[in-house]
C-alpha cells in the first residue's frame, strides 16, 4: 500500500517524535535493567507498544509517524553511545531547571569517532514495516544532530590525545554520520529528523558563558555546527527529506536555555535541510521576527514548523490562540511555508513530561485540527 510521498514532509500537521511511554512498558524496562527479564521479552513488549502507538498517531490524523522513541532511554544518548570513540559521562555542562539532582549524562569523546556498525536501523525497519501497511503515512526517523557530540561538554569533553585539533574531529563526525544515514536510507528511510538543541541553547548568554569556560567561542559555534550538519548530510539520497528540530531543552518538563533566535538564525537557516522545527510555545523562545531571515534569503521551498503547542504542560491551547500566532508568524514568512507542531517531544527521555497520555493525544489532535482549518 502506498505511503505519503516524502516530498510532502514536513507536513502541515507534524510532531517532533517522542511520545509518553506506556506505564507497563516503563515497568518492564525497569525489570530488564534489574536483570529480571531478558532482552527478547523487552523487545517483544516494545514491538507491541510501538504498533499500538503508530496506529494511534494515524487515527488522530498525523501523516508523520514515529515509534515514539519507545526503545530509548534518552533522545540522543542511545544513538551517540553506539558511535565508535564515544562514552557517556557526568562531565559538567548546561543544567536543566528541574527539581532534584538528576541530570542527563553527556556524550564524551574518548577516541576517534566512527560508525563501524548500523545504529538503530532495526528500530526504523520495524517502524517502516508497520507504516507500509498504512496508506497516507510516512515513517519518520529521529536521531541527534552531529552538534550533540560537542555542545554540552565542548572542547573540554573531547580527548586531546585523539584530537589535538578539532578539524579532524568534525571530519570524523561527518563521516560517521554519513555512514549511519546511508544505512538508514538503505533500510528505506525517506524522512529523517536531526534533533539539535545546540542552536537554541546558544541563544542564551548563560550557555554562551559555559561554552567559553569549556574552551569554545560561542559566536563561532553556530556556523561550526551548520557546517558539520551539511557535511553529515552530503550524499544523502535525493528522495530523503531532512528536517532539524531545535529547542531549549526538554527533560521532565524542564528546560535549560532562554532567549530569541536572532544570534543563531542565519547559521541555522544555512543548513541544507528541507525544514526546521522551531519552538515558540512561550516567551523563553522570543518572537517570530528572526524568521524574516528565511524570507529574505528567498528560500521558498523551505518550511518552518511552528512549535506552538507546548509539551511541558497539560493545558490545551485554544484554536483561536494558535491561529492568531500562525498569523503573526506569517508576517515574516509566507503562510505556505509554515506548518504546525508541538514545540518538542512529549517524552524526550524515558521519564516523560508532566502531563497525561490524554493530554498528549488532545494536543496532537488539536495540531491536526488547526492545521486543517488553516491550510485546508
C-alpha positions as CSV (number, residue, x, y, z in Angstrom):
1,X,0.0,0.0,0.0
2,X,1.4,3.5,-0.8
3,X,2.6,5.8,1.9
4,X,2.7,9.6,1.8
5,X,5.2,10.9,-0.8
6,X,8.4,12.1,1.0
7,X,8.2,15.4,-0.8
8,X,5.3,16.4,1.4
9,X,7.4,16.4,4.5
10,X,7.4,18.2,6.8
11,X,3.7,18.1,7.0
12,X,1.2,20.9,7.8
13,X,0.4,19.0,11.0
14,X,3.6,17.3,12.2
15,X,5.2,16.3,15.5
16,X,8.7,16.1,16.9
17,X,8.7,12.4,17.7
18,X,8.9,11.2,21.2
19,X,5.7,10.1,23.0
20,X,4.9,9.2,26.6
21,X,5.8,5.6,27.3
22,X,3.0,3.2,28.5
23,X,3.3,2.5,32.2
24,X,3.5,-1.2,31.5
25,X,6.5,-0.8,29.1
26,X,8.3,1.5,31.6
27,X,7.8,-1.1,34.3
28,X,9.1,-3.9,32.1
29,X,12.2,-1.8,31.1
30,X,13.0,-1.3,34.8
31,X,12.7,-5.1,35.3
32,X,15.0,-5.6,32.3
33,X,17.6,-3.3,33.8
34,X,17.4,-5.2,37.1
35,X,18.1,-8.4,35.3
36,X,14.6,-9.8,35.9
37,X,13.6,-10.2,32.2
38,X,15.6,-10.9,29.1
39,X,16.2,-8.7,26.0
40,X,13.8,-10.8,23.9
41,X,10.9,-10.2,26.3
42,X,11.6,-6.5,26.4
43,X,11.8,-6.3,22.6
44,X,8.5,-8.1,22.1
45,X,6.8,-5.7,24.5
46,X,8.4,-2.7,22.7
47,X,7.1,-4.1,19.3
48,X,3.6,-4.4,20.7
49,X,3.6,-0.9,22.3
50,X,5.0,0.7,19.1
51,X,2.4,-1.0,16.9
52,X,-0.3,0.4,19.1
53,X,1.1,4.0,19.3
54,X,1.7,4.0,15.5
55,X,-2.0,3.2,15.0
56,X,-3.0,5.9,17.4
57,X,-0.9,8.5,15.5
58,X,-2.7,7.5,12.3
59,X,-6.1,7.7,14.0
60,X,-5.6,11.3,15.2
61,X,-4.8,12.3,11.6
62,X,-1.0,12.5,11.6
63,X,0.9,11.6,8.4
64,X,4.3,11.7,10.1
65,X,4.7,8.6,12.1
66,X,7.4,7.7,14.6
67,X,8.0,4.9,17.1
68,X,7.6,7.3,19.9
69,X,11.3,6.6,20.7
70,X,10.0,3.8,22.9
71,X,13.2,1.8,22.6
72,X,15.3,4.6,24.0
73,X,16.1,5.9,27.4
74,X,17.4,9.3,26.1
75,X,16.6,11.0,22.8
76,X,20.2,11.4,21.9
77,X,22.5,9.2,24.1
78,X,21.2,5.9,22.9
79,X,22.3,6.8,19.4
80,X,25.5,8.7,20.3
81,X,26.7,6.0,22.7
82,X,26.8,3.5,19.8
83,X,29.3,5.5,17.8
84,X,32.9,4.5,18.0
85,X,35.0,6.6,20.3
86,X,32.0,7.9,22.4
87,X,31.4,7.2,26.1
88,X,28.8,8.6,28.4
89,X,29.9,10.6,31.5
90,X,28.8,13.1,34.1
91,X,31.0,15.9,32.8
92,X,29.8,19.3,33.8
93,X,27.6,21.1,31.3
94,X,24.4,23.2,31.0
95,X,21.9,22.2,33.7
96,X,18.2,21.7,33.4
97,X,15.9,23.7,35.6
98,X,14.5,20.6,37.3
99,X,13.9,19.7,40.9
100,X,16.4,17.2,42.4
101,X,19.9,16.5,41.3
102,X,19.4,14.2,38.3
103,X,20.8,15.5,35.1
104,X,21.3,13.6,31.8
105,X,24.8,12.2,31.1
106,X,27.0,13.8,28.5
107,X,28.4,12.2,25.4
108,X,32.2,12.4,25.8
109,X,34.7,11.7,23.0
110,X,37.4,9.4,24.3
111,X,38.7,8.1,21.0
112,X,38.4,8.6,17.2
113,X,34.8,8.9,16.2
114,X,33.4,6.4,13.8
115,X,30.4,4.3,12.8
116,X,31.6,0.7,12.3
117,X,28.1,-0.8,12.6
118,X,24.5,0.1,12.0
119,X,22.9,2.4,14.5
120,X,19.1,2.0,15.1
121,X,18.4,0.7,11.6
122,X,16.5,-2.2,13.2
123,X,14.4,0.4,15.1
124,X,13.5,2.1,11.8
125,X,12.9,-1.2,9.9
126,X,10.2,-2.3,12.4
127,X,8.5,1.1,12.2
128,X,8.5,1.1,8.4
129,X,7.1,-2.5,8.3
130,X,4.0,-1.1,10.1
131,X,3.6,2.2,8.3
132,X,4.0,0.5,4.9
133,X,0.6,-1.0,5.6
134,X,-1.0,2.4,6.4
135,X,-1.9,4.5,3.4
136,X,-1.3,8.2,3.9
137,X,1.5,7.8,6.4
138,X,5.3,8.2,6.3
139,X,7.7,6.7,8.8
140,X,10.0,9.4,10.3
141,X,13.3,8.5,12.0
142,X,14.7,10.9,14.6
143,X,18.4,11.0,15.5
144,X,20.5,13.5,17.4
145,X,22.4,16.1,15.3
146,X,26.2,15.9,14.9
147,X,26.5,19.0,17.1
148,X,25.3,16.9,20.1
149,X,28.7,15.4,20.3
150,X,30.1,18.8,21.1
151,X,27.7,21.2,22.7
152,X,27.3,20.2,26.3
153,X,30.9,19.3,27.1
154,X,32.6,21.3,24.3
155,X,36.3,21.2,23.7
156,X,36.7,20.1,27.3
157,X,34.8,16.8,26.7
158,X,36.8,15.8,23.5
159,X,40.0,13.9,24.0
160,X,43.1,16.0,23.2
161,X,45.0,12.8,22.7
162,X,42.6,11.7,20.0
163,X,42.0,15.2,18.6
164,X,44.7,17.8,19.3
165,X,42.9,19.9,16.7
166,X,39.2,19.9,16.2
167,X,39.1,19.9,12.4
168,X,39.8,16.2,12.2
169,X,37.2,15.7,14.9
170,X,34.5,17.3,12.8
171,X,35.6,15.4,9.7
172,X,35.3,12.1,11.6
173,X,31.9,13.1,13.0
174,X,30.6,13.9,9.5
175,X,31.9,10.7,8.1
176,X,30.4,8.7,10.9
177,X,27.0,10.3,10.3
178,X,27.2,9.8,6.6
179,X,27.6,6.1,7.2
180,X,24.8,5.9,9.7
181,X,22.4,7.9,7.5
182,X,23.3,5.7,4.5
183,X,22.4,2.6,6.4
184,X,19.0,4.2,7.4
185,X,18.4,5.1,3.8
186,X,19.2,1.5,2.7
187,X,16.5,0.5,5.2
188,X,14.0,2.7,3.4
189,X,14.2,5.9,5.5
190,X,12.9,8.9,3.5
191,X,12.1,11.2,6.3
192,X,14.9,12.0,8.7
193,X,14.9,14.5,11.6
194,X,18.0,15.8,13.3
195,X,17.3,16.8,16.9
196,X,19.6,19.7,17.7
197,X,19.3,21.8,20.8
198,X,22.6,23.5,20.0
199,X,21.3,26.4,18.0
200,X,18.6,27.3,20.6
201,X,20.9,26.8,23.6
202,X,23.4,29.3,22.0
203,X,20.7,32.0,22.2
204,X,21.2,32.1,26.0
205,X,24.0,34.2,27.5
206,X,24.4,31.7,30.3
207,X,25.1,28.9,27.9
208,X,27.4,31.1,25.9
209,X,29.4,31.7,29.2
210,X,29.6,27.9,29.7
211,X,30.9,27.5,26.2
212,X,33.7,30.0,26.9
213,X,34.6,28.1,30.1
214,X,34.8,24.9,28.0
215,X,37.3,26.5,25.7
216,X,35.0,27.4,22.8
217,X,33.9,30.6,21.1
218,X,30.0,30.7,21.3
219,X,29.8,33.3,18.5
220,X,31.6,30.9,16.1
221,X,29.8,27.7,17.1
222,X,26.5,28.2,15.1
223,X,28.5,28.3,11.8
224,X,30.6,25.3,13.0
225,X,27.5,23.3,13.7
226,X,25.9,24.3,10.4
227,X,29.0,23.1,8.5
228,X,29.1,19.9,10.5
229,X,25.4,19.2,9.7
230,X,25.9,19.9,6.0
231,X,28.9,17.7,5.8
232,X,27.0,14.9,7.5
233,X,24.1,15.2,5.0
234,X,26.4,15.3,1.9
235,X,25.5,12.5,-0.4
236,X,22.1,11.6,1.1
237,X,19.6,10.1,-1.3
238,X,17.8,12.7,-3.4
239,X,14.4,11.4,-2.2
240,X,15.2,11.7,1.5
241,X,13.6,14.7,3.3
242,X,15.6,16.0,6.2
243,X,14.5,18.5,8.9
244,X,16.1,19.9,12.1
245,X,14.3,20.2,15.4
246,X,15.7,22.7,17.9
247,X,14.6,23.6,21.3
248,X,15.9,24.9,24.7
249,X,15.8,21.6,26.5
250,X,13.1,19.0,27.4
251,X,13.6,16.9,30.5
252,X,10.7,16.1,32.8
253,X,9.1,19.4,31.6
254,X,12.2,21.3,32.4
255,X,14.5,23.3,30.1
256,X,18.0,24.8,30.1
257,X,18.1,27.8,27.9
258,X,16.1,31.0,27.2
259,X,16.4,33.7,24.5
260,X,15.2,34.5,21.0
261,X,16.7,33.0,17.8
262,X,18.4,36.2,16.5
263,X,22.0,35.1,17.4
264,X,21.8,31.8,15.5
265,X,19.2,32.1,12.9
266,X,21.4,32.9,9.9
267,X,23.6,29.9,10.6
268,X,20.7,27.6,11.3
269,X,18.9,28.6,8.0
270,X,22.2,27.9,6.2
271,X,21.8,24.2,6.9
272,X,21.0,22.0,3.9
273,X,17.6,20.7,5.1
274,X,14.0,20.9,4.0
275,X,12.6,22.5,7.1
276,X,13.1,23.5,10.7
277,X,11.0,22.6,13.7
278,X,11.3,25.7,16.0
279,X,9.8,26.0,19.4
280,X,7.7,29.1,20.0
281,X,5.4,27.9,22.8
282,X,6.2,30.7,25.3
283,X,8.3,33.8,25.9
284,X,11.6,31.9,26.5
285,X,11.8,31.4,22.7
286,X,11.4,35.1,21.8
287,X,9.3,36.4,18.9
288,X,8.9,35.5,15.3
289,X,11.0,38.3,13.9
290,X,14.1,36.2,13.2
291,X,12.0,34.2,10.7
292,X,12.4,37.1,8.2
293,X,15.9,35.9,7.5
294,X,14.5,32.9,5.7
295,X,12.0,35.0,3.7
296,X,14.8,37.5,2.8
297,X,17.0,34.6,1.6
298,X,14.4,33.6,-1.0
299,X,14.3,30.0,0.2
300,X,10.7,29.4,-0.9
301,X,11.0,25.6,-0.9
302,X,11.9,25.5,2.8
303,X,9.4,25.2,5.6
304,X,9.3,26.3,9.2
305,X,7.3,24.1,11.6
306,X,5.9,26.4,14.3
307,X,6.2,24.6,17.7
308,X,3.3,26.5,19.3
309,X,1.7,23.7,21.3
310,X,3.7,23.1,24.5
311,X,4.6,19.6,25.6
312,X,5.6,20.8,29.1
313,X,2.1,21.4,30.4
314,X,-1.2,19.6,30.0
315,X,-3.4,22.7,29.4
316,X,-4.8,22.6,25.9
317,X,-4.1,25.6,23.7
318,X,-7.2,27.2,22.1
319,X,-7.7,27.1,18.4
320,X,-8.1,30.9,18.2
321,X,-4.8,31.5,20.0
322,X,-3.0,29.1,17.7
323,X,-4.4,30.7,14.6
324,X,-3.6,34.1,15.9
325,X,0.0,33.1,16.4
326,X,0.3,31.5,13.0
327,X,-1.0,34.8,11.5
328,X,1.7,36.6,13.4
329,X,4.4,34.3,12.1
330,X,3.1,34.8,8.6
331,X,4.1,38.4,8.8
332,X,7.7,37.2,8.5
333,X,7.4,34.0,6.4
334,X,4.7,33.3,3.8
335,X,1.9,31.2,5.2
336,X,2.5,28.5,2.6
337,X,6.0,27.9,4.1
338,X,4.6,27.4,7.6
339,X,3.4,24.2,9.4
340,X,2.3,23.4,13.0
341,X,3.6,21.0,15.6
342,X,4.2,20.7,19.4
343,X,7.3,22.5,20.5
344,X,9.1,19.3,21.4
345,X,8.5,15.7,22.1
346,X,6.4,14.6,25.0
347,X,9.0,12.2,26.4
348,X,12.5,13.2,25.3
349,X,13.7,10.8,28.0
350,X,12.1,7.7,29.4
351,X,10.8,9.8,32.4
352,X,8.3,11.7,30.3
353,X,7.0,15.2,30.8
354,X,4.5,16.4,33.4
355,X,1.3,15.7,31.5
356,X,-1.0,12.8,30.9
357,X,-1.4,10.5,28.0
358,X,-4.9,12.0,27.4
359,X,-3.3,15.5,27.4
360,X,-0.8,14.3,24.8
361,X,-3.3,13.0,22.4
362,X,-5.6,16.0,22.8
363,X,-2.7,18.2,21.9
364,X,-1.8,16.2,18.8
365,X,-5.5,16.2,17.8
366,X,-5.5,20.0,18.2
367,X,-2.5,20.3,15.9
368,X,-4.2,18.3,13.2
369,X,-7.5,20.2,13.6
370,X,-5.9,23.7,13.4
371,X,-3.6,22.8,10.5
372,X,-6.6,21.5,8.6
373,X,-8.6,24.7,9.2
374,X,-5.6,27.0,8.4
375,X,-4.2,25.2,5.3
376,X,-7.1,23.1,4.2
